[in-house]
Amino acid sequence: THVRITIDDSTYSDPSFRLTNCSLVREIFIYQQAGGTITVCFDDEYDPLTEETVMLRIIAEQIGRYIERIRGVEMLQEKNEELATAEEELRSQLDELVATQQQLRESEEYIRTVLDNLPIGVAVNSVDPEVNFEYFNKNFLLIYRTTAEALQNPDAFWDVVYLDPVFRRKLRERILSDIQSGDPVRMRWEDIPITRQGEETTYINAMNIP
């Protein structure tokens, strides 16, 4: 009796295997698809028993299940390796992100420190449809003669800085028109009076950088 097993493109057999006129062949199913065969060759005069045919079918099924388990383990190992690689790449990307965020924080802190110590007033804010501040330094508050608390409410800037309602309306219309023009030359305003009751009037120069 000689046995040969073929799985995909691989063949496994005993050294003395040879085909005879009396043989049994059974397909090996792997994941419900034909993946190979098992061939048992007998002497030419031998007549295989029914039990041997049944036994060959059982062996073919066992081989198929065994290969499924092996391939399942291999696929799991591959998935684990892929997950490990993906995790490593993700960790590397997160490290880069954290480093970048740290650099940005340090850069923002540096820029804020510079702005805080400039001898001029600086503010970052929207103008239209309303004035909302994201940042202003202390000199901005001193020059406009107001406080951070007074500028907290949306669009409070005009009312708390320019007390005369007529002048306030005209100046606001002028500034909004100049900003909407997009012309850098128009977005410079000189000698704007800042008045406070019972105090000396001061004059400021201002400019907008889009």
Protein Blocks (a to p, Z undefined) as FASTA:
>chain_A
ZZdddehjbccddfkbccdfbdcdddddeehiafbdcdddddfkbccdfklmmmmmmmmm
mmmmmmmmmmmmmmmmmmmmmmmmmmmmmmmmmmmmmmmmmmmmmmmmmmmmmmmmpcbd
cddddfbfbdcdfbdcfklmmmnopafklmmpghklmmmmmmblklmmmmmmmmmmmmmn
opaklmccehiacddehiacddddddddZZ
